[in-house]
Amino acid sequence: MSPSASRHRLSVAPMMDWTERHCRYFHRLLAPSARLYTEMVHAQAVLHGDRERLLDFDEAEKPLALQLGGSEPDALAQATRIAVARGYDEVNLNVGCPSDRVQAGRFGACLMREPALVADCVAAMREAVAGTPALATVKCRLGVDEVEDYPTFRHFIDTIAATGCTVFAVHARKAWLQGLSPKENREVPPLRYDWVYQLKRERPELTILINGGIVAVDAALEHLHHVDGVMLGRVAYHEPYVLHRLDNALAGRQDVPRAQLLRRMQPYVERHLAAGVALKHIVRHVLGLFHGQPGGRAFRQILSEGAHRPGADWALVEQAIAQTRPEPPPVSTNCP
């Protein structure tokens, strides 16, 4: 396994409004070995916006990738240099988001139609990371709209790989740019895992990560027989204990009870509360931790209803934990 492949064996997908810094810190506690990604940030926002708000992170989040949106090579290169200077381990180009806003700005999934432009963008980003340990990578779909054939998809990958890019995270669906919402684009187009498997067979020198519809540990482990890495999306947010179990399965560690994991976040929460951050901005990311467990609904309700109140602090989290039942002793979950 190449060093790049081993670094990307498990990752959490960039998700707008979700994978901001408090979420990423929580995910790091759950999955010490996983690679984490930011929300997508447009290159122009990096250049002209509030960099502290957009790019700040806790060192504990590393290894960490910044996902950029954009289609201007010079702007992407400048944003990449800024990200690397701030300590990001990877800068990833978004070629997969299908939202109307993204299309209007000529970035995201619509760039699947313009492989030469994407190659120019990635070449500029790679030049910006040259001489550093950081990587320039791509996250893409299988295609867009009526374009739905494997040779076209492979040609897209080959065009980008010709720049020297070796890491591709592939959401194993195409995107409909018209007629489907972003949510529907995550559910309606059929999953074609076989295309991603075939790409890895035919381009073994590339590091290929698979994303889309992966919601169970066993399914993720099966994918790893065919590709280099799995990238969890919404399940890591709605059922974050799945992320914890998968990371442990890959590392040969024992699972840690949910309440114990959450209490490891107390110093972080109290530090940010002291800095003026409201509890609601942090604990909204932990609501799914007890998904499917006795007391899980009460846990979620207490935090949802109470975290926005003035003065809400860690005591509210303990009150929510008290509604759940103690879990049985952990078992080893070694990767087969």
Secondary structure in CASP SS format (residue, H / E / C, confidence):
PFRMAT SS
TARGET T0000
AUTHOR 0000-0000-0000
METHOD secondary structure of the structure
MODEL  1
M C 1.00
S C 1.00
P H 1.00
S H 1.00
A H 1.00
S H 1.00
R H 1.00
H C 1.00
R C 1.00
L E 1.00
S E 1.00
V E 1.00
A C 1.00
P C 1.00
M C 1.00
M C 1.00
D C 1.00
W C 1.00
T C 1.00
E C 1.00
R H 1.00
H H 1.00
C H 1.00
R H 1.00
Y H 1.00
F H 1.00
H H 1.00
R H 1.00
L H 1.00
L H 1.00
A C 1.00
P C 1.00
S C 1.00
A C 1.00
R E 1.00
L E 1.00
Y E 1.00
T E 1.00
E E 1.00
M E 1.00
V E 1.00
H E 1.00
A H 1.00
Q H 1.00
A H 1.00
V H 1.00
L H 1.00
H H 1.00
G C 1.00
D C 1.00
R H 1.00
E H 1.00
R H 1.00
L H 1.00
L H 1.00
D C 1.00
F C 1.00
D C 1.00
E H 1.00
A H 1.00
E H 1.00
K C 1.00
P C 1.00
L E 1.00
A E 1.00
L E 1.00
Q E 1.00
L E 1.00
G E 1.00
G C 1.00
S C 1.00
E C 1.00
P H 1.00
D H 1.00
A H 1.00
L H 1.00
A H 1.00
Q H 1.00
A H 1.00
T H 1.00
R H 1.00
I H 1.00
A H 1.00
V H 1.00
A H 1.00
R C 1.00
G C 1.00
Y C 1.00
D C 1.00
E E 1.00
V E 1.00
N E 1.00
L E 1.00
N E 1.00
V E 1.00
G C 1.00
C C 1.00
P C 1.00
S C 1.00
D H 1.00
R H 1.00
V H 1.00
Q H 1.00
A H 1.00
G C 1.00
R C 1.00
F C 1.00
G H 1.00
A H 1.00
C H 1.00
L H 1.00
M H 1.00
R H 1.00
E C 1.00
P H 1.00
A H 1.00
L H 1.00
V H 1.00
A H 1.00
D H 1.00
C H 1.00
V H 1.00
A H 1.00
A H 1.00
M H 1.00
R H 1.00
E H 1.00
A H 1.00
V H 1.00
A C 1.00
G C 1.00
T C 1.00
P C 1.00
A C 1.00
L E 1.00
A E 1.00
T E 1.00
V E 1.00
K E 1.00
C E 1.00
R C 1.00
L C 1.00
G C 1.00
V E 1.00
D C 1.00
E C 1.00
V C 1.00
E C 1.00
D C 1.00
Y H 1.00
P H 1.00
T H 1.00
F H 1.00
R H 1.00
H H 1.00
F H 1.00
I H 1.00
D H 1.00
T H 1.00
I H 1.00
A H 1.00
A C 1.00
T C 1.00
G C 1.00
C C 1.00
T C 1.00
V E 1.00
F E 1.00
A E 1.00
V E 1.00
H E 1.00
A C 1.00
R C 1.00
K C 1.00
A E 1.00
W C 1.00
L C 1.00
Q C 1.00
G C 1.00
L C 1.00
S C 1.00
P H 1.00
K H 1.00
E H 1.00
N H 1.00
R C 1.00
E C 1.00
V C 1.00
P C 1.00
P C 1.00
L C 1.00
R C 1.00
Y H 1.00
D H 1.00
W H 1.00
V H 1.00
Y H 1.00
Q H 1.00
L H 1.00
K H 1.00
R H 1.00
E H 1.00
R C 1.00
P C 1.00
E C 1.00
L C 1.00
T E 1.00
I E 1.00
L E 1.00
I E 1.00
N E 1.00
G C 1.00
G C 1.00
I C 1.00
V C 1.00
A C 1.00
V H 1.00
D H 1.00
A H 1.00
A H 1.00
L H 1.00
E H 1.00
H H 1.00
L C 1.00
H C 1.00
H C 1.00
V C 1.00
D C 1.00
G E 1.00
V E 1.00
M E 1.00
L E 1.00
G C 1.00
R H 1.00
V H 1.00
A H 1.00
Y H 1.00
H H 1.00
E C 1.00
P H 1.00
Y H 1.00
V H 1.00
L H 1.00
H H 1.00
R H 1.00
L H 1.00
D H 1.00
N H 1.00
A H 1.00
L H 1.00
A H 1.00
G C 1.00
R C 1.00
Q E 1.00
D C 1.00
V C 1.00
P C 1.00
R H 1.00
A H 1.00
Q H 1.00
L H 1.00
L H 1.00
R H 1.00
R C 1.00
M C 1.00
Q H 1.00
P H 1.00
Y H 1.00
V H 1.00
E H 1.00
R H 1.00
H H 1.00
L H 1.00
A H 1.00
A C 1.00
G C 1.00
V C 1.00
A C 1.00
L H 1.00
K H 1.00
H H 1.00
I H 1.00
V H 1.00
R C 1.00
H C 1.00
V C 1.00
L C 1.00
G C 1.00
L C 1.00
F C 1.00
H C 1.00
G C 1.00
Q C 1.00
P C 1.00
G C 1.00
G H 1.00
R H 1.00
A H 1.00
F H 1.00
R H 1.00
Q H 1.00
I H 1.00
L H 1.00
S H 1.00
E H 1.00
G H 1.00
A C 1.00
H C 1.00
R C 1.00
P C 1.00
G C 1.00
A C 1.00
D C 1.00
W H 1.00
A H 1.00
L H 1.00
V H 1.00
E H 1.00
Q H 1.00
A H 1.00
I H 1.00
A C 1.00
Q C 1.00
T C 1.00
R C 1.00
P C 1.00
E C 1.00
P C 1.00
P C 1.00
P C 1.00
V C 1.00
S E 1.00
T C 1.00
N C 1.00
C C 1.00
P C 1.00
END
